[in-house]
Amino acid sequence: MNSKEALIRIVDLHKSYYDGEAELPVLQGLDLKVNTSEILGIIGASGVGKSTLLHIIGTLDRPTTGHILYEDQDIFALPDTELARFRNQEIGFVFQFHHLLPEFTALENVAMGALIAAANNKAVYEDAEALLNYVGLSERVSHYPSQLSGGERQRVAIARALINKPKVVLADEPTGNLDRRSSDAILELLWDLNAKSGQTFVIVTHNRELARQVDRVVELVDGKVVL
């Protein structure tokens, strides 16, 4: 599924880090559009700024200059409390390393992001259980991360990313820590989510085979997008 309506527009994005007085530019006037319901792949050499870009799209980091617009809303113009609410409600994250909390069960890990703003905790846990069932973990609801395989942990992470029905899911090397079989299963799950619900994905990857399967791929070179 691939609509041409822009969900995210990135305009003249610059990001630099500083080592003392020395400026280390990473993103240099980057422009990019993410369409509603598409799977966009971002590739590029190590250190080119792929993860930095994903973190800025996800509001985990701020640009030095430039704008990120979600449906024409300039999100970095929001006050910090509203930006945090936006991040929690509208953006889902899946990282290479699942970042599950080891002291909580799969069900609790998935539910946690929705409990913060929930009026009905029972409904949140019902939604979390339904998501775990959807990702094929109905028999692992009460298991802790240490009791799950790498592929199962990543499935929990995907369910967690979806709990608030976000506008977009940002995935940073989501299969980079998995064997081939687990990797293929995770990708099949992401494509199924896109096909059935129109979920938008932005996926950073080194995996050229994965990149060939997405709706559109862009490459970062010298801090800019190369189509």
C-alpha positions, -999 to 999 in steps of 0.1 A, spaced: 0 0 0 15 33 -10 -3 67 -9 14 98 -23 0 120 5 29 133 25 29 123 62 63 138 70 83 165 53 119 172 62 131 206 51 167 219 49 178 198 79 212 204 94 227 186 123 262 192 137 280 180 168 308 198 185 341 187 199 353 217 218 352 245 192 354 220 162 321 216 143 314 180 131 286 183 105 265 152 100 234 163 81 238 191 57 207 206 41 188 174 39 153 173 23 130 143 23 93 134 22 77 103 37 44 93 22 15 80 42 13 42 42 47 37 25 77 17 36 107 39 31 142 25 33 172 46 42 206 33 33 242 46 34 277 40 47 284 36 84 287 70 101 268 89 74 240 100 97 212 74 92 205 69 128 209 106 136 183 113 110 159 87 124 164 101 159 155 136 147 124 123 128 115 106 161 121 137 181 147 119 203 172 145 191 168 181 178 182 195 145 207 222 145 185 240 120 157 229 97 122 216 101 103 183 106 66 186 96 41 159 105 10 167 84 22 203 81 27 206 119 63 218 127 68 195 157 100 212 170 79 244 175 59 225 202 67 231 239 87 202 254 57 187 272 36 186 241 65 173 221 69 144 245 32 136 243 34 137 205 64 113 206 46 89 228 13 89 209 23 93 173 56 76 168 66 40 173 102 29 176 119 -5 168 157 -7 173 183 -33 164 185 -42 201 150 -46 214 155 -25 246 129 -45 265 128 -40 303 140 -73 317 120 -72 349 87 -70 331 68 -96 311 62 -94 273 26 -82 281 38 -55 305 66 -43 281 40 -38 253 14 -21 275 38 3 293 38 30 266 0 32 266 -4 31 304 11 65 308 -19 83 293 -45 56 296 -79 61 312 -86 24 312 -57 1 321 -78 -30 314 -84 -19 278 -46 -13 274 -37 -48 285 -64 -62 262 -49 -43 233 -14 -54 243 -25 -90 244 -42 -87 210 -9 -73 195 12 -101 210 -13 -125 195 -10 -107 161 28 -110 161 26 -147 169 34 -146 206 1 -157 222 19 -184 241 46 -160 254 25 -133 270 37 -140 305 74 -147 296 102 -124 305 127 -112 279 153 -136 292 129 -164 283 125 -153 247 146 -158 216 161 -129 197 133 -130 171 106 -132 198 121 -102 216 120 -82 184 83 -92 179 76 -79 214 94 -47 204 72 -44 173 40 -49 193 52 -23 218 58 2 189 22 -3 178 4 0 211 -6 36 207 -15 32 170 12 56 159 13 76 126 47 61 118 70 34 130 107 42 129 130 11 127 168 13 131 183 -19 117 154 -40 130 168 -73 117 205 -65 122 209 -87 153 189 -117 140 197 -148 121 184 -152 85 152 -171 95 142 -147 123 151 -117 100 128 -130 73 100 -136 97 103 -100 111 102 -85 76 72 -106 67 54 -92 98 63 -56 88 51 -61 53 19 -77 66 12 -47 89 17 -23 60 -6 -43 37 -34 -48 62 -34 -15 81 -15 9 59 11 14 87 39 38 76 75 26 82 108 43 79 136 17 81 173 24 84 193 -6 72 227 -18 59 208 -48 44 206 -42 6 183 -72 2 159 -56 27 162 -23 9 151 -40 -24 118 -50 -8 106 -16 4 83 8 -15 111 34 -20 147 36 -9 169 67 -4 206 69 2 224 93 25 257 106 11 276 135 26 247 145 48 222 147 20 196 124 3 205 108 -30 174 93 -47 
